[in-house]
Amino acid sequence: MVVSSRQGLPSWMGLATATRKVELDKNMVKEESLNKTSSNPQISDDLSFGERAFSAGAAAFISAVIVNPLDVAKTRLQAQAAGVPRNGMCQMVCFGTNSMLQELKYTPLCLRSSVGTQPACSPDCIRYRGTLDVLYKVIQQEGFSRLWRGTNASLALAVPSVGIYMPLYDIFQNHLEDIMSQNAPSITPYVPMITGSLARSIACITCYPIELARTRMQAFKHSQGGGKPPGIRKTLVGVLSPLKSAHNHQAFQSYRILWTGLGAQLARDVPFSAVCWSSLEPLRRRILNQTGDSPSASSIIGANFCAGFVAGSLAAAVTCPLDVARTRQQIEKDPKRALTMTTRQTLIEIWRDGGIKGLFAGAGPRVARAGPSVGIVVSFYEVVKYALQYRQSKDFHG
């Protein structure tokens, strides 16, 4: 990321391969660069928070659209492990019209239990067996567009969330690394872990109700002929309605349910950010060191994407049980139970019901989603930010 002590250059441009050597001499800290400054013109790093947020929001938009089908698959597998019913979807697909025999001809997965009785669905029709099976059945039973179910919520979440997260990480990283390099050099390697965790906590608390709506929109099925599925607003109203009707005099307190599962979300996202950034930064530097003093644009983008891909995949795998706990809390429909559920109790329930397999439900699509998502966000964020910096520098010198 951008570090102000590196003469204002992005970490992957010009001085991307530069490192700092710290020497203690008569209680004075001296810093010197190991590599020579790039011959390229220096580009100032005085972007405003809004410009950084724009860069991050654009990166989040691209990432959310690309990986949303994997997010749907992950949420469906976790909801299935939690015992969420399929809402009779198989029967709706098989017998959507009055002509039962005609519909049966086009739905081989569905069976009739006996002549003159209601149809019964085979186990294959009502249970997901893996990521690809989720994607296939969502397309077959609900339509291709349902793979992007919750995309509007994902965008409404990702753009402001990442728009807060990445700029804050940049700003915290710049200031804290400068402070630590002067006062506590031994702690400097841990700065990405600290700043990533802090920035993620702020973004998570701020945007959590949208995250709650997205998870519920993706977890519960809607038939093709059942009308337009509820959006973000209707989903959140549906969460609040039971409590508002029961406690009209405590309407303000009822809004607390919009942060149901926040503890599990923070328990997932803070370690995720800590693992992700503490592995991404050194990995990115190591890859860039192999490209020489003047890396090409393609190698720079590739280094950022590869480092983000590996770091995101690793962090997603490590924090999967916490993601399962968060999903289970978010899809809980009993408002009283939802308000009293804790992360620890939820993890114990998951372990009791499904063992290690339950704790890692949806791990495949989660890892497959997180790797490219982090890679896209990190690389695209740096590219857009550099373009803004270059334009700003050009206007200043022009």
PyMOL commands that set and color helices and strands:
alter all, ss='L'
color gray80, all
select helices_A, chain A and resi 4-6+49-81+89-94+100-105+123-126+131-142+144-148+151-183+185-219+232-246+248-259+262-289+297-318+320-330+335-340+343-359+363-397
alter helices_A, ss='H'
color red, helices_A
select strands_A, chain A and resi 20-25+28-33+110-112+119-121
alter strands_A, ss='S'
color yellow, strands_A
deselect
rebuild
show_as cartoon
